[in-house]
């Protein structure tokens, strides 16, 4: 299946791939059994082997057999997948790095049809004059938990990282969050998985995972660029609309 899905570049992506692989094998086995039953019925009840025998499946044996087959599929496929998913969510995907000082925190603002990424500046706080802001480019260091909080300025968007097997909606009036960790460097696509308007197809961005040293060099350059782009007019005349206090 690896050739049919995007390359996994995250530390937790194998958990999602494992569930998909299990569902693929389990449903494939059910399909093989069903085809075998149909072939057997076709061979043993073909024309020329005596009079046809009809049944509406209303006897006790049919009821019991149907119930056992349905229960086996439900327990073997649905319940197992649900249990594995619940365990992975509790132990990994929902364990946000709130108290991890090494985590990189980034605020994401979605709007038709772009992604804005905001890093805290030298003061370590968001929504201040030294914030580092990029458009459609998310830079992260490899081997570091990346903690995102997302908001939308207009409609519902969905922040999708196919190479990291995760996504979350950006909803107007709400703050959503997710985290991931890159295990290898590279450039990866960021998409919007929720139809958000006529130019939805244009809402794409790039995630660049680099070494910690290279990320620090990029952040220094990005901070200088953000300072050059910043409007120095009166604060009342130039309201800051995209940033927010991380704790809110």
N, C-alpha and C positions, 0 to 999 in steps of 0.2 A: 503493500500500500504506500510505501514511502515515495514512490514515483508519482503518485496521484495527488499528494497533498504538499503544501508549501514546506520548505525546509524548516526544521525546528531549531531555533536559536536560543531558546530559553531554558532555564534550569528546571522548570515544572512542565514544559510542553509534553514530555514523555507520558505524563499521567493522562492527559487528554487523549493522546494517540493510543494509549493502552486501552482505554474504554472503547474508542472507535474500532480498534482491532478486535476486541472481544465481541462487539456487536456484529462486526463483519463476519467473523467465524461462526458465531452462534446462529445468526439468521441464515448464513450460508448452509449450515448443517440442516436447519429446518427446511430450507428449500430443497436440498438433496433428498431428504426423507419424503417430502411431498411429491417430488417427481417420481421417486421409486414407487410410491403407492399408486400413482396414476399409471405408470408403466405396467405394474403387476395387474391392475384392474383391466387395462387394455388387452394384455396378453391372455389372461385367463377368462375373460368374458367377451372375447371377440366372436364374430359371427361363425357359425359352424360348430360350436361347442355345446350345443343343446339349447333349450329354451331359455330366454332371458328371465332373470329373477329380480323383481322390483322390491324396493323397501323404502319406506319414508323415514327410517331411523327413529321410530317411536317405541322401540323396545328397550328393556333395561340395559342390555349389553351396549347398545349404541349410546345411550345416555352416559353410562359409566365411562366408556372409551373416550367420548368427546370431552367429558369433564377432566379426565386424567391428562389427555393431550393438551387441553387449554391450560391446566394448572402447571404442567411441566414447562410449557413455553413461558408462562407468566413468571414462574419462580426462577427458571434458568436464564431468562433473558432480561426481563424488565426489573425484577427485584435485585438481581446481581448488579446490573448496571446502575440502578438507583443507589444501592448501598455503596458501591465503589465511588460514585460521584459525591455522595454525602461526605464520605471520609476524606476525599481529596479536597473538597471545599473547606471543611472545618480545619484540616491540618495544614493546608498550604494556601489556597487562593483567598481565603477570608482571614488569614493571619497577617493583617496589615502591619507594616513596620512603624507603628506610631511612636514607640519608644526607642527606635534604633537611630542613634546619632549619625551613623554612617550612611543612612538612606538619603538619596537625592530626591528632593521634593520639587515638583513642577506643577504649576497651575496651567490648565488647558481651557481655552475659551473657544467654543465652536460657534460658527456663524456661516450663513450662506455666502460663499462656499469655500471656507478656508478654516485652518486651525492656527490659533495663536498660542504660543508656549511662553510661559513666564517663569524665570528663575529668580530666586532671591539674590540680591547683590551682596556686596561686602558686609553690609550690616546684618545679614542673615534673616531679614524680615521681608515680607511681601508687601506690595502696594506702597512702595517707597521710591524715592527718586533714583536709586541706583539699581532698580530691577533690570534684568536682562531679558529682552523680549525678542522672539524670533517668529517668523511667519512660515508655516508649512515645513519647518525643520526642527526635529527633536534630536538633540545630541545627548548621549548618555555614556557613562563609563561601563566597561565590562566588569562583571563580578561585584556590582553594587546594586542593592535593592533600589528600584525606581518607584517612587510613590507619586501617583498622579491624583489631583482633584480636578473635576471637570464641571463646567457650567456652559450653558448655551445662551446666546443673545437673542435668538429668534424662535426657531422651531426645534423639534427633537432631532438630534443627530446620534450617531453611534460610532464611537471610537474603536476601531477594529485593527488589531495587530495579528495578522494571520501567521506570521513566523514565531509568535509568542503564545499562540493558542488562547488569546483572551480578547474580550471586548466589553464595553460598557456604554450605556446610553448617556448622552449629555442632554439634560432636560431643563427647559426654561423654568426658573424659579427654584431649582434644586441644585444641590452639590452632590455629585456622585464621585466615586473613587475606585481605583484599582492599583495593583502593584505588579511588577514583573522584574525579572533580572536576566540580563543578557549573559550568555555563557561563552560567546565568541564575537569577535568584531565583524563588522559588515554594514552594508546599507540595506534597509528593509522598508517595505511599503506600509504606509498608514492609510487606511481607507475609512469611508463612512458607510456603515452597514444598514443605514436607515434612509429610505428615500426622503429627501429634504427639499425638493423643489426641482425646477426645470434644469438646473445645472448641477444636479447631484453627482453626475459622473465626473465632474471636475474637482470634487472635494477629495483631493489626495495630498498626502504629505510624505516625507521621508524621515525615517529613523536611522541615525548614524550611531552605531556602537563602536567605541574606540577604547584604547587603553586609558588608564587613569591619567597618565602624564599628558597624552594627547588631548584628552578632554579638558584638562586644566588650561592648556595653551589655547584651545578653542574658546573657552569661557572668558579668558582674559581679552581676546580679540573681540568677542561678541559684546562684552561689557563696554569696551571702547566705542564700538559701533553704535550701541544703544544710546550712549551718552551724546554722540554726535547727532543722532536723529531726534533726541528729546527736545521738545518745544520749551523754550525758557520764558514763555510769557507768564502773566499772572496766573496763579493756580485757579482762581475763579473763572478766568476766561478759557482755561485749557483743562477741563475736568478729566480725571482719569477714570475711564469706564470699564476697563478690562480686568484690572487687578482687584484683589480682595485680600483681607487678612486671612492667613492660612487657617487659623483656628475657627473662623466663622463658617 
